[in-house]
């Protein structure tokens, strides 16, 4: 059993050995808003509307309308849990992933006999084929545009098959064989490949793998410049596990899928065709996104025509995520930390000791950077580090700079430093008219007509809470006695 390749089931078995990290229930749950509504209280966290909290991952074994299918939510909704699953200290996951990017282990293709993802096959030619009854895609709220696949790994290649990539997109089930996929403009490799297919006026074959080892899903969220065009992020997962991710050839499309996934959808993105994302509801809403607000329904999402659905036979697991949850924070934030560390370590080695992208920024909009000032010539290096962070990740909006004695994972400690080591007229820096994440709801021209010329632009902010090197003696924290046996007093 120990030599079995990593997949979601192996991870869940390991997680069951840790108290309070995974809870399964046989109580019936409706996937339409109820499932996410329940987990909101149990463990969603992140930027979800309060009350919410950090809690266990949940496995729902009795899902209305989907006998035999289980739904998993919240697997990565705790940074400590991510550390457990990766067998690594959660404080330094950013550096761990940076090293994994630098030392990828490339995926391998296996035979059908070694691909449990293809144990049960449903083709679009089957008379009763309907993706909406085969895939237990939940809705986060009652106002969603439809059932969404939120943890589906889209695999695609360039038309000449020289480059391959995997990315995660929001995908809504529109009818029995149609999926609307939102591909955010700029940067994503899948979008680049699609542009090439559109110029050829040819459909782009893709597979969507659901229910995966979290090393795969988290590794897949890297973006340029850390993983440039042509870099296959499946190598990151291979490095995390020190074993190659297993692929299998698609049954109905010329593309590979994850051989050990729980569900696989095969299909083609139609060239030069789009559709209204909320065509079935006309609510104007898509689904809750990472900033904590409902995303606007896109009037022109790309169209995937489904050709087949495959899954494991033994109670396959549909995996899902709440858009603004702590799970998304970790999916987006830890790779962003790795990207920032990768750039600053090359440009100013040894000056940034750690980076944390906290839940308050949804993993994307805010970074806390811990700075080492060892000599007088380091004064000002902290602001250089902030500029490098914006260069490493254009969707970053706010950088908070703190000293080494501040716990960057404790927001009380971070805000303390802004109250005791920060003067707004000296230490607040605004950078107007820069690129940002298009899902930031404050990016309205009416909000800031001078610097927001179009959606996806924003002013950016540096809050410098570091102490100048020549004033450090004035800001020494009260030193308490180090007591090694303090825990004995709790017995």
GIFENMO-V752294 format. One record per residue. N is the residue number from 1. RES is the residue in three letters. SS is DSSP state (H for helix, E for strand, - for the rest). OMEGA is omega in whole degrees, -180 to 180 (* if undefined). NEAR is the number of other C-alpha atoms within 8 Angstrom. Layout:
N,RES,SS,OMEGA,NEAR
N,RES,SS,OMEGA,NEAR
This chain:
1,UNK,-,-177,3
2,UNK,-,-179,3
3,UNK,-,179,4
4,UNK,-,180,6
5,UNK,-,179,6
6,UNK,-,169,8
7,UNK,-,-176,10
8,UNK,H,-176,12
9,UNK,H,178,7
10,UNK,H,179,10
11,UNK,H,-180,11
12,UNK,H,177,9
13,UNK,H,177,8
14,UNK,H,-176,9
15,UNK,H,179,11
16,UNK,-,180,9
17,UNK,-,180,6
18,UNK,-,-176,7
19,UNK,-,172,6
20,UNK,-,-177,7
21,UNK,-,-179,11
22,UNK,E,178,12
23,UNK,E,177,9
24,UNK,E,179,8
25,UNK,E,176,9
26,UNK,-,179,7
27,UNK,-,-176,7
28,UNK,-,-179,9
29,UNK,E,176,10
30,UNK,-,-180,10
31,UNK,-,-179,13
32,UNK,E,175,11
33,UNK,-,-177,12
34,UNK,H,-176,10
35,UNK,H,178,12
36,UNK,H,179,13
37,UNK,H,178,10
38,UNK,H,-176,8
39,UNK,H,175,11
40,UNK,H,-179,13
41,UNK,H,-170,10
42,UNK,H,-173,11
43,UNK,H,-174,14
44,UNK,H,-179,18
45,UNK,-,178,12
46,UNK,-,179,13
47,UNK,-,177,14
48,UNK,-,178,11
49,UNK,-,-180,6
50,UNK,-,7,4
51,UNK,-,172,6
52,UNK,-,-177,12
53,UNK,-,170,10
54,UNK,-,-178,11
55,UNK,-,-178,11
56,UNK,-,165,12
57,UNK,E,-176,14
58,UNK,E,175,13
59,UNK,E,-180,12
60,UNK,E,-174,14
61,UNK,-,-175,13
62,UNK,-,-173,14
63,UNK,E,-178,14
64,UNK,-,177,9
65,UNK,-,-177,6
66,UNK,-,180,10
67,UNK,-,179,7
68,UNK,-,179,9
69,UNK,-,174,13
70,UNK,E,178,13
71,UNK,E,180,13
72,UNK,E,179,13
73,UNK,E,173,12
74,UNK,-,-176,15
75,UNK,-,-179,12
76,UNK,-,-175,14
77,UNK,-,175,18
78,UNK,-,179,13
79,UNK,H,177,9
80,UNK,H,179,7
81,UNK,H,175,11
82,UNK,H,177,10
83,UNK,H,178,12
84,UNK,H,-176,11
85,UNK,H,179,11
86,UNK,H,-179,9
87,UNK,-,-175,6
88,UNK,-,178,10
89,UNK,-,-175,8
90,UNK,H,180,10
91,UNK,H,-173,5
92,UNK,H,179,9
93,UNK,H,178,12
94,UNK,H,179,14
95,UNK,H,178,10
96,UNK,H,180,10
97,UNK,H,176,14
98,UNK,H,179,13
99,UNK,H,179,8
100,UNK,H,176,12
101,UNK,H,-177,12
102,UNK,H,-176,6
103,UNK,-,-175,8
104,UNK,-,172,11
105,UNK,-,-172,13
106,UNK,-,-180,9
107,UNK,-,178,11
108,UNK,E,178,8
109,UNK,E,-179,8
110,UNK,-,-179,10
111,UNK,-,177,7
112,UNK,H,-178,7
113,UNK,H,-179,5
114,UNK,H,-177,7
115,UNK,-,180,13
116,UNK,H,178,12
117,UNK,H,-177,15
118,UNK,H,-178,12
119,UNK,-,180,10
120,UNK,E,-171,9
121,UNK,E,176,9
122,UNK,E,-180,9
123,UNK,E,-176,9
124,UNK,-,178,11
125,UNK,-,176,5
126,UNK,-,-173,7
127,UNK,-,-178,5
128,UNK,-,-177,4
129,UNK,-,175,11
130,UNK,-,-176,10
131,UNK,H,-178,11
132,UNK,H,176,10
133,UNK,H,179,8
134,UNK,H,-175,8
135,UNK,-,-176,8
136,UNK,-,179,11
137,UNK,-,-178,11
138,UNK,-,164,13
139,UNK,E,179,14
140,UNK,-,-178,14
141,UNK,-,178,12
142,UNK,-,-175,7
143,UNK,-,-179,8
144,UNK,-,179,14
145,UNK,-,180,17
146,UNK,-,175,12
147,UNK,-,-176,11
148,UNK,E,164,11
149,UNK,E,-176,12
150,UNK,-,179,12
151,UNK,-,179,13
152,UNK,E,-179,11
153,UNK,E,-179,14
154,UNK,E,178,12
155,UNK,E,179,16
156,UNK,E,-178,15
157,UNK,E,173,13
158,UNK,-,-178,12
159,UNK,-,-180,9
160,UNK,-,176,6
161,UNK,-,178,7
162,UNK,-,-180,7
163,UNK,-,-180,10
164,UNK,E,179,12
165,UNK,E,175,14
166,UNK,E,177,13
167,UNK,E,178,12
168,UNK,E,-180,12
169,UNK,-,171,12
170,UNK,E,-175,10
171,UNK,E,-177,11
172,UNK,E,178,13
173,UNK,E,-174,14
174,UNK,E,173,11
175,UNK,E,-169,9
176,UNK,-,180,9
177,UNK,-,-176,12
178,UNK,E,176,11
179,UNK,E,171,13
180,UNK,E,-177,14
181,UNK,E,178,12
182,UNK,E,177,10
183,UNK,-,-175,9
184,UNK,-,-177,6
185,UNK,-,172,6
186,UNK,-,168,5
187,UNK,-,-176,8
188,UNK,-,-176,12
189,UNK,H,178,9
190,UNK,H,178,12
191,UNK,H,178,12
192,UNK,H,178,9
193,UNK,H,-179,12
194,UNK,H,177,12
195,UNK,H,179,8
196,UNK,H,178,10
197,UNK,H,-179,14
198,UNK,H,177,11
199,UNK,H,177,7
200,UNK,H,-175,6
201,UNK,-,180,8
202,UNK,-,176,9
203,UNK,-,-179,10
204,UNK,E,179,12
205,UNK,E,178,12
206,UNK,E,168,15
207,UNK,E,177,17
208,UNK,E,-179,12
209,UNK,E,-176,16
210,UNK,E,-179,13
211,UNK,-,-170,13
212,UNK,-,168,12
213,UNK,-,-179,11
214,UNK,H,174,10
215,UNK,H,179,11
216,UNK,H,-176,11
217,UNK,H,-179,13
218,UNK,H,179,13
219,UNK,H,-177,13
220,UNK,-,-175,14
221,UNK,-,175,12
222,UNK,-,-178,12
223,UNK,-,173,9
224,UNK,-,6,9
225,UNK,-,-176,7
226,UNK,-,176,9
227,UNK,-,-175,11
228,UNK,-,178,8
229,UNK,-,-177,6
230,UNK,-,177,7
231,UNK,-,179,9
232,UNK,-,-175,10
233,UNK,-,175,14
234,UNK,H,176,15
235,UNK,H,177,14
236,UNK,H,178,17
237,UNK,H,178,18
238,UNK,H,179,15
239,UNK,H,179,14
240,UNK,H,-177,11
241,UNK,H,-174,10
242,UNK,-,173,7
243,UNK,-,-175,9
244,UNK,-,171,13
245,UNK,-,-177,12
246,UNK,E,178,11
247,UNK,E,173,14
248,UNK,E,180,13
249,UNK,E,177,9
250,UNK,-,-178,11
251,UNK,-,-175,6
252,UNK,-,179,8
253,UNK,-,180,12
254,UNK,-,179,9
255,UNK,-,180,12
256,UNK,E,175,12
257,UNK,E,178,13
258,UNK,E,-171,12
259,UNK,-,-176,13
260,UNK,-,177,11
261,UNK,-,178,16
262,UNK,-,177,16
263,UNK,E,171,16
264,UNK,E,174,16
265,UNK,E,177,12
266,UNK,E,-180,16
267,UNK,E,-180,14
268,UNK,E,172,13
269,UNK,E,-176,13
270,UNK,E,-179,12
271,UNK,E,171,11
272,UNK,E,175,6
273,UNK,E,177,7
274,UNK,E,177,8
275,UNK,E,177,11
276,UNK,-,-174,10
277,UNK,-,-178,13
278,UNK,-,-176,15
279,UNK,-,-178,9
280,UNK,-,-175,7
281,UNK,-,-177,8
282,UNK,-,178,8
283,UNK,-,-174,8
284,UNK,-,-179,8
285,UNK,E,174,13
286,UNK,E,178,15
287,UNK,E,178,15
288,UNK,E,-180,14
289,UNK,-,-168,11
290,UNK,-,179,12
291,UNK,-,179,10
292,UNK,-,-180,11
293,UNK,-,173,9
294,UNK,E,175,9
295,UNK,E,177,10
296,UNK,E,176,8
297,UNK,-,-180,12
298,UNK,-,-179,10
299,UNK,-,-174,8
300,UNK,-,175,8
301,UNK,E,176,13
302,UNK,E,-173,13
303,UNK,E,171,13
304,UNK,E,172,12
305,UNK,E,-173,11
306,UNK,E,178,13
307,UNK,E,-179,13
308,UNK,E,171,12
309,UNK,E,176,14
310,UNK,E,178,13
311,UNK,E,174,15
312,UNK,-,-177,14
313,UNK,-,-172,7
314,UNK,-,176,5
315,UNK,-,-179,8
316,UNK,-,-174,12
317,UNK,E,171,11
318,UNK,E,-180,15
319,UNK,E,-178,10
320,UNK,E,-180,13
321,UNK,-,171,11
322,UNK,-,-172,14
323,UNK,-,-179,12
324,UNK,-,-172,16
325,UNK,-,175,16
326,UNK,H,178,16
327,UNK,H,177,15
328,UNK,H,177,18
329,UNK,H,-178,20
330,UNK,H,178,14
331,UNK,H,-178,13
332,UNK,H,-170,13
333,UNK,H,-176,15
334,UNK,H,174,15
335,UNK,H,177,15
336,UNK,H,175,14
337,UNK,H,179,14
338,UNK,H,-179,14
339,UNK,H,179,13
340,UNK,H,180,13
341,UNK,H,-180,14
342,UNK,H,-177,10
343,UNK,H,-177,11
344,UNK,H,179,13
345,UNK,H,177,11
346,UNK,H,-174,7
347,UNK,H,-179,6
348,UNK,-,-173,9
349,UNK,-,175,8
350,UNK,-,-175,7
351,UNK,-,176,11
352,UNK,E,-175,15
353,UNK,E,178,10
354,UNK,E,179,9
355,UNK,E,177,14
356,UNK,E,173,12
357,UNK,-,-168,17
358,UNK,-,178,13
359,UNK,H,-178,10
360,UNK,H,178,8
361,UNK,H,180,13
362,UNK,-,-179,20
363,UNK,-,-175,17
364,UNK,-,-167,14
365,UNK,-,-175,12
366,UNK,E,173,15
367,UNK,E,171,15
368,UNK,E,-175,13
369,UNK,E,180,15
370,UNK,E,-170,14
371,UNK,E,174,14
372,UNK,-,173,10
373,UNK,-,-176,9
374,UNK,-,-178,6
375,UNK,-,-174,7
376,UNK,H,-178,8
377,UNK,H,178,4
378,UNK,H,-180,10
379,UNK,-,-177,10
380,UNK,-,-178,6
381,UNK,H,-178,8
382,UNK,H,-180,13
383,UNK,H,172,10
384,UNK,H,179,8
385,UNK,H,179,11
386,UNK,H,178,12
387,UNK,H,177,8
388,UNK,H,178,11
389,UNK,H,177,12
390,UNK,H,178,11
391,UNK,H,-178,7
392,UNK,H,-175,11
393,UNK,-,-172,11
394,UNK,-,-178,9
395,UNK,-,176,10
396,UNK,-,-176,15
397,UNK,-,-176,13
398,UNK,E,174,11
399,UNK,E,174,13
400,UNK,E,-179,12
401,UNK,E,-179,16
402,UNK,E,179,15
403,UNK,E,-175,11
404,UNK,-,-180,9
405,UNK,-,-180,4
406,UNK,-,177,10
407,UNK,-,-175,8
408,UNK,-,178,13
409,UNK,-,179,6
410,UNK,-,-175,7
411,UNK,H,175,7
412,UNK,H,179,6
413,UNK,H,180,10
414,UNK,H,180,12
415,UNK,H,174,8
416,UNK,H,-178,8
417,UNK,H,177,13
418,UNK,H,178,11
419,UNK,H,-175,7
420,UNK,H,-178,6
421,UNK,-,-170,10
422,UNK,-,172,13
423,UNK,-,-170,7
424,UNK,H,-177,6
425,UNK,H,-179,5
426,UNK,H,-165,6
427,UNK,H,177,11
428,UNK,E,-176,11
429,UNK,E,180,7
430,UNK,E,178,8
431,UNK,E,-174,8
432,UNK,E,170,8
433,UNK,E,-179,11
434,UNK,E,178,10
435,UNK,E,-178,9
436,UNK,-,179,12
437,UNK,-,-176,11
438,UNK,-,178,9
439,UNK,-,174,8
440,UNK,-,-173,9
441,UNK,-,179,7
442,UNK,-,-180,5
443,UNK,-,179,13
444,UNK,-,179,11
445,UNK,-,178,10
446,UNK,-,-180,5
447,UNK,-,-177,7
448,UNK,-,-173,9
449,UNK,-,-178,9
450,UNK,-,-174,7
451,UNK,-,179,11
452,UNK,-,-179,14
453,UNK,-,-179,9
454,UNK,-,-180,7
455,UNK,-,-178,8
456,UNK,-,176,11
457,UNK,E,-178,15
458,UNK,E,164,13
459,UNK,E,180,12
460,UNK,E,-168,11
461,UNK,E,170,11
462,UNK,E,174,14
463,UNK,E,-174,13
464,UNK,E,180,13
465,UNK,-,178,13
466,UNK,-,178,12
467,UNK,-,175,9
468,UNK,-,-175,7
469,UNK,H,-176,11
470,UNK,H,179,6
471,UNK,H,-173,8
472,UNK,H,-179,9
473,UNK,H,180,6
474,UNK,H,-173,5
475,UNK,H,177,8
476,UNK,-,180,6
477,UNK,-,177,4
478,UNK,-,-175,4
479,UNK,-,178,4
480,UNK,-,180,4
481,UNK,-,176,4
482,UNK,-,-179,4
483,UNK,-,-173,5
484,UNK,-,-175,4
485,UNK,-,-175,6
486,UNK,H,-178,7
487,UNK,H,179,6
488,UNK,H,-177,6
489,UNK,H,176,6
490,UNK,H,-177,5
491,UNK,-,*,4
